Amino acid sequence: MKKLMVCAICVMAMLACQNTQQKKNDSKADEDAYVPQRSDYSIKTEVTVMEDEGDIYYDDIFVYLTDAHNQTDTLVCEALPLDTAYWSRSSIGEVMEEDYNFDGIPDLQIGLGPMNGYGNFQYDVFIWDDTNHRFVHYDIPELYDPYVNTEDKQIISSCRIDSEIEYITYEWRDNEFVEVNREMENYDDMMGE
């Protein structure tokens, strides 16, 4: 009878071990099968500071994207040089969510800093690639103070240079931004002066 009890206990222990191992394997398979969705990410930014002879400038902007399984991807942008005596640092590295390719999924717009004495904040754009489940950087060389026009599906960049404001209009075509219009307006005329 003792032998039968010992055998029964051994069989139960083996089954328990197999069950525990199966649960570990199932959990690992679930983790391996996880594909992050755009809504899974939390966003945190860090701006590194570079100092040169007492003047503070900005160097790199790190955007940390952490998914629901605690995996982190890092996007890196280069900040524009900035003398903080003249400009607020608050917008450097600021992440805004806008739908730049008009697919209904928010993309990321990251503030790089002012381009000149009139402000003209410049931005980097990362589009969510729903096929590969990641953000992809898209270069828009002259993207200043953008306005996303959802009605016409256009992105309008505006940049003041002296007494002129230049407006550049882009559209998303075949997975790239295409310039479709460029025009100038006199700042004083616009302000009614």
Secondary structure, DSSP 8 states (H G I E B T S, - for coil): -HHHHHHHHHHHHHHHHHHHHHHHHHHHHHHHH----GGG-EEEEEEEEEEETTEEEEEEEEEEEE-TTS-EEEEEEE-----TTTS-STTTT-EEEE-SS-SSS-EEEEEEEEEETTEEEEEEEEEEETTTTEEEEE--TT-BS-EEETTTTEEEEEEEETTEEEEEEEEEETTEEEEEEEEEEEHHHHHT-
